């Protein structure tokens, strides 16, 4: 709520309303995930599977820990995702030639094709909102998001 003069107090119940940037970011993230979930469903991929497969297909052999970091998930979570992708023949996991205790993930031909198709599908979503920005506006928006991430990371690191 606010005071009797209509001015909202930052420490009152309005703190949980849509006036907060964090709420806008969270709602946007959730809608992006829901939209990607919808367009990936016909490809029989979840968003985490797509993220992992795309990361693996873009590289030349990558460890599960590297995939987890790139996808912003825990190593435990990525283990189940990678097992599913391997069971479907979309990736192979083999010992690293450098570190025999580390399994390196590589996309199969079928995995690379599916990653390419999934990329086209998800990029179609992103291009719709990317079109809202002029070149300068987009660069400024991306810069502001980077600054937000830096602030959040500094808070975590303190």
Helices and strands as residue ranges (DSSP letters): G 13-16, H 21-41, H 47-58, E 62-63, H 64-71, H 75-87, E 91-95, E 103-107, H 109-130, H 135-157
